């Protein structure tokens, strides 16, 4: 498997910046550390944090440049509440 390593039984950890697939595992409920270390999303371009009534809301935004099925730019946002992924928005720009 080019670009991938196996760490534990049935667990595949992807390289940071891997854009070979549209979604390689950022799942609702994952922690920020899991998203950063075990998916292609990796480190975001920017992070916006809001604290509201004791809840910590984080918005991570991405601009990933690379070739994915003939499309040369993709964008995305991940939203966390108290450290857990709650929403994922991804889009491709031609």
DRENGUMAR-37783 format. One record per residue: residue in three letters; x, y, z of N, C-alpha, C in turn. Coordinates in steps of 0.05 Angstrom, whole numbers, plus 5000, padded with zeros to 4 digits. Layout:
N
ALAXYZXYZXYZ...
# end
This chain:
94
UNK501749765000500050005000501850255000UNK501950384978503650614975502650844992UNK504450965009503651195024502251145050UNK501850885057500350825081501950635098UNK501550645124502850465143500750345161UNK501050095169499249975188500449995216UNK498850085235499750125262498549915281UNK496049855278494649655295492749505277UNK491849275287489949115272487649285262UNK487149285237484949415224484949725227UNK487249835234487550135235489550225214UNK488550395196490350505176490750805182UNK493250885184493951165190495051285164UNK493851515156494651635130496751855134UNK498251905114500252115114498852385115UNK499952575129498852845129499152965101UNK497053085091497053195064496353005042UNK495552765049494752565029492152655016UNK492152714991489652794977488752594957UNK489552344960488852144940485952064941UNK484552124963481652064965480252314976UNK477652334971476152564980475952565011UNK475652325022475352305052476852055061UNK478852095076480351865086480051845116UNK477751885126477251815153476452025173UNK476052285166475252475186472252425192UNK471752305215469152215222468052385245UNK465452435245464152585266464752435292UNK465452595313466052485339469052445344UNK470752465323473652445327474652685342UNK476852645357478152865370479853025350UNK480753255358482453415341485053275336UNK486153135356488652985352488252755332UNK486052615333485552395314485352505286UNK483952725283483652845256486452935245UNK487953055262490553155253492552935247UNK492452715263494552505260493652265244UNK491052215240490151965228488552005203UNK488452255192486952305168488652475149UNK487752505124489252675105488952965112UNK487053045128486553325134488953455146UNK490253325166492653435177492253705191UNK494453865191494354125204492854325186UNK490954475198489354665183490954915176UNK490055055155491255315147490655525168UNK488255515180487555705201485555575221UNK485655685245483755585266482455835278UNK479855825280478356045293476955915317UNK477256035341476155935365474356135378UNK471956035387470056195401469356045427UNK469256195449468356075474465656195480UNK463656025483460856115487459555945509UNK458956075531457655945553459055685562UNK461655705562463255475572463955275550UNK462755295527463455115505465655245488UNK467455075478469555175460468955075432UNK468555275414467955215386470355275369UNK471255085354473555115336472755075308UNK473655255290473255215261475955195248UNK476554965236479054925222478454955192UNK480055115178479755145149482255055134UNK481754945110483854835094483654925065UNK485954975053486255015024488354815016UNK487554605002489454394994489854404964UNK492254464956492854474928494154214919UNK493054104898494153854887492153744867UNK492853524854491153414833489453194845UNK486953214842485053014851482952984829UNK483252774813481452724791481152964772UNK483453084765483453314747482753574759UNK482053584784481453834798483853914814UNK484654164811487254244823487054384850UNK484754434860484554564886482154454901UNK482554394926480254324943480254494968UNK477954524979477754685004476054525024UNK476254595049474654455068474754595095UNK472754525112472654625139471754405157UNK472954405181472154215202471354385226UNK469154295239468154445262468054255287UNK469154355309469354205333467854355356UNK466554205373465454305398466754155421UNK468154295438469454175461471353955453UNK472753995430474753805421473853575405UNK471253555399470153335383469053435357UNK469653295335468753375308465753355307UNK464353575299461453575297460453615268UNK461953755252461153815224463653805206UNK463253715181465353705162464253805135UNK465554005124464754115098467154105080UNK466853975057469053975038467954025010UNK469454164994468654224967471054234949UNK470554204924472754214904472254444885UNK474454584879474254804860475654724834UNK474454764811475854694786478054894780
# end
